[in-house]
Amino acid sequence: MKKRWLGLVTLLAAFSLVIAACGDDDTSDTTTAAPTAATTASTAAPATTAAPATTAAPDEGSDIAFDVGVTPAPCSDAVNEGNGCIYLGIISDLTDGPFAPLGVPLTQAQEDFWGVVNADGGLGGFDVIITADNTFDAHYDGAQHVEGAVSLANRVVGLAQSLGTPQTQAALPTFIENDMVVSPASWFSGWAFDDIDNGLVMEVGASYCMEAMNGMSFLAQTRGTDFSWAIVYFPGDYGGDYLAGAKIGAALLGMPAPVAELFQIPVSFGGDVAETVGALAALTPDVVLMVTGPTEMAQITAGLFGTGHQTFQVLGAGPSWNVALKGNADLMPLLEAVYFTTQSWGGWDTDSAGHAAMRAAAEAGGQGPHNAYIAGWTWQYPWLTLLTEAIASGDLTRANLASLALDLDGIDFQGILPTGSYNGTPNEIVERSTIIAQASAEASDGLTPVTDAFVSEIAADFNLVAPCFVG
């Protein structure tokens, strides 16, 4: 474990700069900045973007059936003029919600993914496109997420991104009614269960629960089991699923129970970290698990250090990190000393074919390293497999896509993850591997891996018969 950095006498001043550090790559405050033109959201698309409800074939020589979200005409901004068009939608957090600093690069990566596919000739006679009109900014709000789902239900074949589990759950009735397959921007353990999502949600990567189990195993290996720990967590499954996994892991490893479970409202929703900092300062835990956004993680870490408790370690869930934090010269030395994170896959510089393709697309589009960009890219591989199978079957209707998604197999992530499948029981198909990384100003994305992808013994042996969190 890296020797603790204890000489940051300017930490209280840095505390006031944290929110700026959680913005985009130039450290501006993205909690108020609008996304790029490519990801500008709309709550109502022009009629020209609506795919006709028809089963006509794309051309006279084709027998591919389709309905909503597919058109025989080329995309409005077609790369391949002879191709038809498949429209995918996005519901994200793009301006002033707690995950806007992550939602913007997530969305950009998904646009870029399909841009690469289209530049290579498209997919079976179709271009696949995510338009600004089919991108809905729901601000990480459940009611607005439902509004977005209803708005997109008659325009897209499915969702390339649905950010947030409670939000996606709120919209599930709309998705189920319309046979809309969804790629979630979340790692809820419940997505493995068809009785929860009707098999429509194509989860990718280890759940928060498995991630936390592996994280607790890492702590046991590096610190032993005799240490005190607390957890700060967001509402909903993100906090609840990670908390459940951490407590399961602690019990199986013979660790003590947490000294505190501190519920944190996101700052963008009016939450204040002062009470959390005060509670942690009174308890002085050895380890603090942070299941928050990057703004809250950074503020709480800086605030706790400023109280005089300077020997703690932070273990953050994946969404608690933003590469922009490494641009804060006052704060980053502290994070380099104390911050570790559990991640579903390797960081920006990882050597895999998928990472190489992702980096090439990002560089071509002028995008800098960002862990959310990796996630956005990776979440599109199931859609690539699903659309390929649907085209091969001669049926791009939403009903057929929903049927194929139930048992989709052989998902090739180009080495970012092992080959994926939804064909089997939750316990058989669930991804269990994660990595551990540490904050580093020298790393492209601000994180240096300290482990390879691994599955802890407790995660490997855990029998997933129900979601870890039931809210």
C-alpha positions as CSV (number, residue, x, y, z in Angstrom):
1,M,0.0,0.0,0.0
2,K,1.4,3.4,-1.0
3,K,2.7,5.5,2.0
4,R,0.1,8.0,3.0
5,W,0.6,11.5,1.9
6,L,0.2,13.8,4.9
7,G,1.6,17.1,3.9
8,L,-1.3,18.8,2.1
9,V,-1.6,21.9,4.2
10,T,-3.6,23.6,1.5
11,L,-6.4,21.0,1.6
12,L,-9.1,23.2,2.9
13,A,-8.5,25.6,0.1
14,A,-8.6,22.8,-2.4
15,F,-11.9,21.7,-0.9
16,S,-13.6,24.7,-2.5
17,L,-12.2,23.7,-5.9
18,V,-13.5,20.2,-6.0
19,I,-16.7,20.8,-7.9
20,A,-14.7,22.4,-10.7
21,A,-12.5,19.4,-10.8
22,C,-15.5,17.1,-11.3
23,G,-16.4,18.8,-14.6
24,D,-15.2,18.0,-18.1
25,D,-11.6,17.4,-19.1
26,D,-10.7,21.1,-19.0
27,T,-12.0,21.2,-15.4
28,S,-15.0,23.5,-16.2
29,D,-18.1,22.7,-14.2
30,T,-20.1,20.3,-16.3
31,T,-23.0,20.3,-13.8
32,T,-24.2,23.4,-15.7
33,A,-22.5,23.0,-19.1
34,A,-24.5,21.7,-22.0
35,P,-23.3,18.6,-23.9
36,T,-21.7,18.9,-27.3
37,A,-23.9,19.4,-30.3
38,A,-23.6,15.7,-31.0
39,T,-25.3,14.9,-27.8
40,T,-27.8,17.8,-27.5
41,A,-30.9,16.3,-26.0
42,S,-34.5,16.9,-27.0
43,T,-37.8,16.0,-25.4
44,A,-39.6,16.0,-28.7
45,A,-38.3,14.8,-32.1
46,P,-39.4,16.1,-35.4
47,A,-41.8,13.8,-37.3
48,T,-39.0,13.1,-39.9
49,T,-37.1,11.0,-37.3
50,A,-40.0,8.7,-36.6
51,A,-39.6,5.3,-38.2
52,P,-42.6,4.1,-40.1
53,A,-44.7,1.3,-38.5
54,T,-44.5,-1.1,-41.4
55,T,-43.3,-4.6,-42.2
56,A,-42.2,-3.6,-45.7
57,A,-38.7,-4.8,-46.7
58,P,-35.9,-2.2,-47.1
59,D,-35.8,-2.9,-50.8
60,E,-37.3,-5.1,-53.4
61,G,-34.5,-7.7,-53.0
62,S,-34.7,-8.0,-49.3
63,D,-37.0,-10.0,-47.1
64,I,-36.1,-8.4,-43.8
65,A,-39.2,-7.5,-41.7
66,F,-39.2,-4.4,-39.5
67,D,-41.4,-2.0,-37.7
68,V,-40.6,0.9,-35.3
69,G,-37.2,2.4,-35.4
70,V,-36.1,1.0,-38.8
71,T,-36.5,2.6,-42.2
72,P,-35.7,1.5,-45.7
73,A,-34.6,5.0,-46.5
74,P,-31.0,6.0,-45.6
75,C,-30.3,7.8,-42.3
76,S,-30.7,11.6,-42.5
77,D,-26.9,11.9,-42.2
78,A,-26.1,8.7,-44.0
79,V,-22.6,7.3,-44.3
80,N,-23.7,4.7,-46.7
81,E,-26.4,6.1,-49.1
82,G,-27.6,2.6,-50.2
83,N,-28.2,1.4,-46.7
84,G,-31.4,1.6,-44.7
85,C,-31.4,3.1,-41.2
86,I,-31.7,1.7,-37.7
87,Y,-32.4,4.3,-35.0
88,L,-31.2,3.8,-31.4
89,G,-32.2,6.1,-28.6
90,I,-30.6,7.4,-25.4
91,I,-31.9,8.6,-22.1
92,S,-29.1,10.0,-20.0
93,D,-27.9,12.7,-17.6
94,L,-26.4,15.3,-19.8
95,T,-26.5,18.7,-18.1
96,D,-27.1,19.3,-14.4
97,G,-27.7,15.9,-12.7
98,P,-25.2,14.1,-10.5
99,F,-23.8,11.9,-13.3
100,A,-23.7,14.5,-16.1
101,P,-19.9,14.5,-16.0
102,L,-20.2,10.8,-16.9
103,G,-23.3,10.9,-19.1
104,V,-21.8,13.2,-21.7
105,P,-18.7,11.0,-22.5
106,L,-20.9,7.9,-22.2
107,T,-23.2,9.2,-24.9
108,Q,-20.4,10.4,-27.1
109,A,-18.7,7.0,-27.0
110,Q,-22.0,5.3,-28.1
111,E,-22.4,7.7,-31.0
112,D,-18.7,7.0,-32.0
113,F,-19.1,3.3,-31.7
114,W,-21.8,3.3,-34.4
115,G,-19.9,5.8,-36.4
116,V,-17.1,3.3,-36.7
117,V,-19.5,0.5,-37.7
118,N,-21.1,2.8,-40.3
119,A,-17.7,3.9,-41.7
120,D,-16.9,0.2,-42.2
121,G,-20.0,-0.2,-44.4
122,G,-22.7,-0.5,-41.8
123,L,-24.4,-3.6,-40.6
124,G,-26.1,-6.0,-43.1
125,G,-27.3,-3.2,-45.3
126,F,-28.2,-0.7,-42.6
127,D,-26.5,2.2,-40.9
128,V,-27.1,2.4,-37.2
129,I,-27.5,5.9,-35.8
130,I,-28.1,7.8,-32.6
131,T,-29.4,11.3,-33.4
132,A,-29.7,14.3,-31.2
133,D,-33.5,14.2,-31.6
134,N,-33.5,10.7,-30.1
135,T,-31.2,11.7,-27.2
136,F,-33.2,12.6,-24.1
137,D,-31.7,14.4,-21.1
138,A,-33.6,13.1,-18.1
139,H,-31.2,14.8,-15.5
140,Y,-31.1,11.4,-13.5
141,D,-34.8,11.9,-12.6
142,G,-37.2,9.0,-12.7
143,A,-40.3,11.0,-13.9
144,Q,-38.3,12.6,-16.7
145,H,-36.8,9.2,-17.6
146,V,-40.4,7.9,-18.0
147,E,-41.2,10.9,-20.1
148,G,-38.2,10.1,-22.3
149,A,-39.2,6.5,-22.7
150,V,-42.7,7.5,-23.8
151,S,-41.3,10.0,-26.2
152,L,-38.9,7.6,-27.8
153,A,-41.3,4.6,-27.9
154,N,-42.6,5.4,-31.4
155,R,-39.2,6.5,-32.8
156,V,-36.4,4.1,-32.0
157,V,-35.9,0.3,-32.2
158,G,-34.4,0.3,-28.6
159,L,-32.1,2.2,-26.3
160,A,-28.4,2.3,-26.6
161,Q,-28.3,3.8,-23.1
162,S,-30.7,4.1,-20.2
163,L,-28.8,5.7,-17.4
164,G,-29.6,4.8,-13.8
165,T,-31.3,1.8,-12.3
166,P,-34.3,3.4,-10.5
167,Q,-34.9,5.5,-13.6
168,T,-34.8,2.5,-15.9
169,Q,-37.0,0.6,-13.5
170,A,-39.5,3.4,-13.6
171,A,-39.6,3.2,-17.4
172,L,-39.8,-0.6,-17.6
173,P,-43.6,-0.6,-18.1
174,T,-43.1,1.4,-21.3
175,F,-40.2,-0.7,-22.4
176,I,-42.2,-3.9,-21.8
177,E,-45.3,-2.6,-23.5
178,N,-43.3,-1.7,-26.6
179,D,-40.8,-4.6,-26.7
180,M,-38.0,-2.2,-26.3
181,V,-34.6,-3.7,-25.6
182,V,-32.4,-1.5,-23.4
183,S,-28.7,-1.2,-22.7
184,P,-28.5,0.1,-19.1
185,A,-25.9,2.5,-17.8
186,S,-25.9,0.8,-14.5
187,W,-24.6,-2.4,-12.9
188,F,-27.6,-3.5,-10.8
189,S,-27.5,-7.2,-9.8
190,G,-31.2,-7.5,-10.5
191,W,-30.7,-7.1,-14.3
192,A,-29.6,-10.7,-14.4
193,F,-33.2,-11.8,-13.6
194,D,-35.8,-12.0,-16.4
195,D,-38.7,-11.7,-14.0
196,I,-37.4,-8.2,-13.1
197,D,-36.8,-6.9,-16.6
198,N,-38.6,-9.3,-19.0
199,G,-35.2,-10.1,-20.5
200,L,-35.2,-6.6,-22.1
201,V,-32.2,-5.2,-20.2
202,M,-28.8,-6.2,-21.6
203,E,-26.5,-5.8,-18.6
204,V,-22.7,-5.7,-19.1
205,G,-19.9,-6.2,-16.6
206,A,-19.9,-7.1,-12.9
207,S,-22.7,-5.9,-10.8
208,Y,-22.2,-3.4,-8.0
209,C,-22.7,-6.3,-5.6
210,M,-19.9,-8.5,-7.2
211,E,-17.7,-5.4,-7.5
212,A,-18.0,-4.7,-3.8
213,M,-17.3,-8.3,-2.9
214,N,-14.1,-8.2,-4.9
215,G,-13.2,-4.8,-3.4
216,M,-13.6,-6.2,0.2
217,S,-11.4,-9.1,-0.8
218,F,-8.8,-6.7,-2.0
219,L,-8.9,-4.9,1.3
220,A,-8.5,-8.1,3.2
221,Q,-5.5,-9.1,1.1
222,T,-3.8,-5.7,1.5
223,R,-4.9,-4.7,5.0
224,G,-6.0,-7.9,6.7
225,T,-9.4,-8.1,8.2
226,D,-9.0,-6.2,11.5
227,F,-9.9,-2.6,10.4
228,S,-12.8,-0.3,10.8
229,W,-14.9,0.8,7.8
230,A,-17.8,3.0,6.9
231,I,-19.8,3.4,3.7
232,V,-21.2,6.5,2.1
233,Y,-23.9,5.7,-0.5
234,F,-26.4,7.2,-2.9
235,P,-30.1,6.2,-2.8
236,G,-31.3,3.4,-4.9
237,D,-29.6,0.3,-6.2
238,Y,-26.3,1.9,-6.9
239,G,-25.7,2.5,-3.2
240,G,-27.9,-0.3,-2.0
241,D,-26.4,-3.0,-4.2
242,Y,-22.8,-2.0,-3.5
243,L,-23.6,-1.8,0.3
244,A,-25.2,-5.3,0.2
245,G,-22.1,-6.7,-1.6
246,A,-19.7,-5.1,0.8
247,K,-21.6,-6.4,3.9
248,I,-21.8,-9.9,2.3
249,G,-18.1,-9.8,1.6
250,A,-17.2,-8.5,5.1
251,A,-19.2,-11.3,6.7
252,L,-17.7,-14.0,4.6
253,L,-14.2,-12.7,5.2
254,G,-14.6,-12.3,8.9
255,M,-14.4,-8.5,8.9
256,P,-16.3,-6.4,11.4
257,A,-19.6,-4.8,10.5
258,P,-19.4,-1.2,9.2
259,V,-19.2,1.5,11.9
260,A,-21.6,3.6,9.8
261,E,-23.8,3.4,6.8
262,L,-24.2,7.1,5.7
263,F,-26.9,7.9,3.2
264,Q,-25.8,10.8,0.9
265,I,-28.1,12.9,-1.3
266,P,-26.4,13.9,-4.5
267,V,-25.1,17.5,-4.4
268,S,-27.0,18.3,-7.6
269,F,-30.2,17.3,-5.8
270,G,-29.5,19.7,-2.9
271,G,-27.4,17.3,-0.8
272,D,-24.8,18.6,1.6
273,V,-21.7,16.6,2.5
274,A,-21.0,18.5,5.7
275,E,-23.0,16.1,7.9
276,T,-21.3,13.1,6.3
277,V,-17.9,14.6,6.8
278,G,-18.8,15.3,10.5
279,A,-20.0,11.8,11.1
280,L,-16.9,10.3,9.6
281,A,-14.6,12.6,11.5
282,A,-16.2,11.5,14.8
283,L,-15.8,7.8,13.9
284,T,-12.3,8.0,12.2
285,P,-12.8,4.8,10.2
286,D,-9.7,3.2,8.6
287,V,-11.5,2.8,5.3
288,V,-14.4,4.7,3.7
289,L,-16.3,3.1,0.9
290,M,-17.6,5.8,-1.5
291,V,-20.7,4.8,-3.5
292,T,-21.4,8.3,-4.8
293,G,-20.7,10.5,-7.8
294,P,-17.2,12.0,-8.3
295,T,-18.2,15.4,-6.8
296,E,-19.4,13.9,-3.5
297,M,-16.4,11.5,-3.3
298,A,-13.9,14.3,-3.8
299,Q,-15.6,16.8,-1.4
300,I,-16.0,14.2,1.3
301,T,-12.4,13.0,1.0
302,A,-11.0,16.5,1.1
303,G,-13.3,17.5,3.9
304,L,-12.5,14.5,6.1
305,F,-8.7,15.1,5.6
306,G,-9.3,18.7,6.6
307,T,-10.8,17.7,9.9
308,G,-7.4,16.2,10.9
309,H,-8.3,12.5,10.2
310,Q,-5.4,11.8,7.8
311,T,-4.8,8.1,7.8
312,F,-7.9,6.8,6.0
313,Q,-8.2,4.9,2.8
314,V,-11.0,5.4,0.2
315,L,-12.4,2.5,-1.8
316,G,-14.7,4.0,-4.5
317,A,-17.3,2.3,-6.7
318,G,-16.6,2.8,-10.4
319,P,-18.9,5.8,-10.9
320,S,-17.2,7.7,-8.1
321,W,-14.3,8.7,-10.4
322,N,-13.9,11.3,-13.1
323,V,-10.7,11.8,-15.0
324,A,-11.1,15.6,-14.6
325,L,-10.1,15.2,-10.9
326,K,-6.5,14.7,-11.9
327,G,-6.4,18.3,-13.2
328,N,-6.8,19.6,-9.7
329,A,-3.2,20.0,-8.6
330,D,-4.2,20.8,-5.0
331,L,-6.5,17.8,-4.6
332,M,-4.9,15.1,-6.7
333,P,-1.9,14.4,-4.4
334,L,-4.4,13.4,-1.6
335,L,-6.4,11.2,-4.0
336,E,-3.2,9.5,-5.2
337,A,-2.5,8.6,-1.6
338,V,-5.9,7.4,-0.4
339,Y,-8.2,6.6,-3.4
340,F,-8.7,3.2,-4.9
341,T,-11.6,2.1,-7.0
342,T,-13.3,-1.1,-8.2
343,Q,-13.9,-1.2,-11.9
344,S,-15.7,-3.6,-14.2
345,W,-12.9,-3.6,-16.8
346,G,-9.5,-2.2,-17.5
347,G,-8.8,1.5,-17.9
348,W,-7.9,3.6,-20.9
349,D,-4.4,2.2,-21.6
350,T,-5.4,-1.5,-21.3
351,D,-4.0,-3.7,-24.0
352,S,-7.0,-5.3,-25.8
353,A,-8.4,-5.1,-29.3
354,G,-11.6,-3.5,-27.9
355,H,-9.6,-0.9,-26.0
356,A,-7.5,-0.1,-29.1
357,A,-10.6,0.4,-31.2
358,M,-12.2,2.6,-28.5
359,R,-9.0,4.7,-28.2
360,A,-8.8,5.1,-32.0
361,A,-12.4,6.3,-32.2
362,A,-12.0,8.7,-29.3
363,E,-8.8,10.2,-30.8
364,A,-10.4,10.6,-34.2
365,G,-13.3,12.5,-32.6
366,G,-11.0,14.6,-30.4
367,Q,-12.1,12.9,-27.2
368,G,-9.7,12.6,-24.3
369,P,-9.3,9.6,-21.9
370,H,-12.4,9.0,-19.8
371,N,-13.5,5.9,-17.9
372,A,-17.2,6.7,-18.8
373,Y,-16.2,6.7,-22.5
374,I,-14.9,3.2,-22.1
375,A,-18.2,2.2,-20.4
376,G,-20.3,3.8,-23.1
377,W,-18.3,1.9,-25.8
378,T,-18.4,-1.4,-24.1
379,W,-22.2,-1.3,-23.5
380,Q,-22.7,-1.3,-27.3
381,Y,-21.3,-4.8,-28.0
382,P,-24.5,-6.6,-27.0
383,W,-26.4,-4.4,-29.4
384,L,-24.0,-5.2,-32.2
385,T,-24.5,-8.9,-31.6
386,L,-28.3,-8.5,-31.3
387,L,-28.7,-6.5,-34.4
388,T,-26.4,-8.8,-36.4
389,E,-28.5,-11.9,-35.3
390,A,-31.7,-10.1,-36.0
391,I,-30.6,-9.2,-39.5
392,A,-29.4,-12.7,-40.1
393,S,-32.8,-14.0,-39.0
394,G,-34.6,-11.7,-41.5
395,D,-36.5,-9.9,-38.8
396,L,-35.7,-6.5,-37.3
397,T,-39.0,-6.1,-35.6
398,R,-38.9,-5.1,-31.9
399,A,-40.7,-8.3,-30.9
400,N,-38.0,-10.4,-32.6
401,L,-35.2,-8.3,-31.0
402,A,-36.8,-8.8,-27.6
403,S,-37.1,-12.6,-28.2
404,L,-33.5,-12.8,-29.3
405,A,-32.2,-10.7,-26.4
406,L,-33.6,-13.2,-23.9
407,D,-31.0,-15.9,-24.8
408,L,-28.4,-13.8,-26.7
409,D,-25.1,-15.7,-26.7
410,G,-21.6,-15.3,-27.9
411,I,-21.2,-11.5,-27.3
412,D,-17.7,-10.6,-28.4
413,F,-16.3,-7.7,-26.3
414,Q,-13.0,-7.8,-28.2
415,G,-11.1,-8.6,-25.0
416,I,-12.6,-5.8,-22.9
417,L,-14.6,-8.5,-21.1
418,P,-14.9,-12.3,-21.5
419,T,-17.4,-13.5,-24.1
420,G,-20.9,-12.7,-22.8
421,S,-24.2,-14.5,-22.7
422,Y,-27.7,-14.1,-21.4
423,N,-28.5,-17.7,-22.0
424,G,-28.7,-19.4,-18.6
425,T,-29.7,-18.8,-15.1
426,P,-28.6,-15.6,-13.4
427,N,-26.0,-17.5,-11.4
428,E,-24.6,-19.0,-14.5
429,I,-24.4,-15.9,-16.7
430,V,-23.5,-13.2,-14.2
431,E,-20.1,-11.5,-14.8
432,R,-17.9,-11.7,-11.6
433,S,-14.6,-10.2,-12.6
434,T,-13.3,-6.7,-11.7
435,I,-10.1,-4.8,-11.4
436,I,-8.7,-2.5,-8.7
437,A,-7.1,0.8,-9.7
438,Q,-5.5,3.6,-7.9
439,A,-5.6,7.4,-8.5
440,S,-2.6,8.5,-10.5
441,A,-1.9,11.9,-12.1
442,E,0.4,10.1,-14.6
443,A,-2.2,7.7,-15.9
444,S,-4.2,8.7,-19.0
445,D,-7.5,8.4,-17.3
446,G,-6.2,9.2,-13.8
447,L,-6.3,5.6,-12.7
448,T,-3.4,3.0,-12.6
449,P,-4.4,-0.6,-12.3
450,V,-3.1,-2.4,-9.2
451,T,-4.6,-5.8,-10.2
452,D,-5.5,-7.6,-13.3
453,A,-9.1,-8.6,-13.9
454,F,-9.8,-11.1,-11.1
455,V,-12.6,-12.9,-9.4
456,S,-12.3,-13.2,-5.6
457,E,-13.0,-16.6,-4.0
458,I,-16.1,-15.2,-2.2
459,A,-17.5,-13.7,-5.5
460,A,-16.8,-17.0,-7.4
461,D,-18.6,-19.0,-4.8
462,F,-21.6,-16.7,-4.3
463,N,-24.8,-18.2,-5.4
464,L,-26.9,-15.4,-7.0
465,V,-30.5,-16.6,-6.5
466,A,-31.9,-13.1,-6.0
467,P,-30.8,-9.5,-6.5
468,C,-28.4,-8.4,-3.7
469,F,-30.5,-5.2,-3.2
470,V,-34.3,-5.0,-3.1
471,G,-35.4,-1.5,-2.7
